[in-house]
Structure formats: structure tokens, C-alpha cells
Amino acid sequence: MEESKFFLSCLKTRLTVPLLDADGANPAARQAEINALLLNSTSVEYTVSLYGGNSHGFGVRANISDPRQKFGKEQAFFQAVRFFDTWL
């Protein structure tokens, strides 16, 4: 939690956070911590998206023959494009 608070205290610009329902790098408890910190500890613009049926690295290692993984990969790409179109 302290590491996350420090990270958020350093933010000076907008942030987009893609999260996964089954992510070993960011388990559900850590995701809840990130959400709470964003809600209560930052004044920067941010978006958080949750993608189901994917695992860590899905943006580059998705199995596109699996419809859920393909959808997640594509939506994460569109999320990034919308974010950059809006804020850059």
C-alpha cells in the first residue's frame, strides 16, 4: 500500500490502468487498493478498465482464437487510443 501511495503522490499527469480479472501481478486485493487510492488520493484524470478472461500480458500475448482474449486485446488497444486522442 505504501508503494502505491508513493507512486500516486508522484503523478503529475493523466493515467489509464487496464486491469484483469485473473492477474497474478495485480490480484484482486491489489486492484481494490489501486481503485481506492485513485478515488481518494489523486487529483489527476484517470481511467480504469477491467478485462475478463485474460491474463497478464494479454495486450501482446493474447490467443486471438479465443474470443474473450481477442476482445480484451482489442478493447485495451482502443482504450489506449482513446486515452491518447483525448489527452495528448
C-alpha positions in Angstrom: 0.0 0.0 0.0 2.8 2.5 0.8 4.5 1.8 -2.5 1.2 2.6 -4.3 0.7 5.8 -2.3 4.2 6.9 -3.1 3.6 6.2 -6.8 0.3 8.2 -6.8 1.9 11.1 -5.0 4.4 11.4 -7.8 1.7 11.5 -10.6 1.6 14.8 -12.3 -0.3 13.8 -15.4 -3.2 11.6 -16.5 -3.3 7.8 -16.0 -5.0 4.9 -17.7 -5.0 1.5 -15.9 -6.0 -1.8 -17.6 -6.7 -4.5 -15.0 -7.6 -8.2 -15.4 -9.9 -10.5 -13.5 -7.1 -13.1 -13.3 -3.8 -11.2 -13.0 -1.1 -12.7 -10.8 0.8 -9.4 -11.0 -2.2 -7.5 -9.7 -4.5 -9.7 -7.8 -8.0 -8.6 -6.8 -6.8 -7.1 -3.4 -4.2 -5.0 -5.1 -6.7 -3.9 -7.7 -9.1 -2.8 -5.0 -6.2 -0.9 -3.3 -5.4 0.9 -6.6 -9.0 1.8 -7.1 -9.3 3.2 -3.5 -6.1 5.2 -3.9 -7.2 6.7 -7.2 -10.6 7.6 -5.7 -9.2 9.1 -2.5 -5.6 10.2 -3.1 -5.2 11.8 -6.5 -6.4 14.8 -8.4 -5.2 13.7 -11.8 -7.5 12.4 -14.5 -7.6 8.6 -14.7 -9.5 5.7 -16.2 -9.6 2.1 -15.0 -10.8 -0.8 -17.2 -11.3 -4.4 -16.1 -10.9 -7.1 -18.7 -12.2 -10.6 -18.1 -10.9 -13.9 -19.5 -7.4 -12.6 -19.9 -4.1 -12.9 -18.1 -1.1 -10.6 -17.5 0.5 -9.6 -20.8 -2.7 -10.0 -22.8 -2.1 -7.0 -24.9 0.9 -8.7 -26.6 0.3 -12.4 -25.9 -3.4 -12.9 -26.3 -4.6 -16.1 -28.0 -6.8 -14.4 -30.7 -8.5 -17.6 -31.5 -10.2 -17.3 -28.0 -13.0 -14.7 -28.4 -12.6 -13.3 -24.9 -8.9 -12.8 -25.2 -9.3 -11.3 -28.7 -11.9 -8.9 -27.4 -9.8 -7.9 -24.4 -6.7 -7.3 -26.5 -8.7 -5.2 -29.0 -10.5 -3.2 -26.3 -7.3 -2.5 -24.4 -5.9 -1.1 -27.7 -8.9 1.1 -28.2 -8.7 2.2 -24.6 -5.1 3.4 -25.2 -6.0 5.1 -28.5 -9.0 6.9 -26.9 -6.8 8.0 -23.9 -4.1 9.4 -26.2 -6.5 11.0 -28.5 -8.2 12.8 -25.6 -5.2 13.8 -23.5 -2.3 14.3 -25.9 
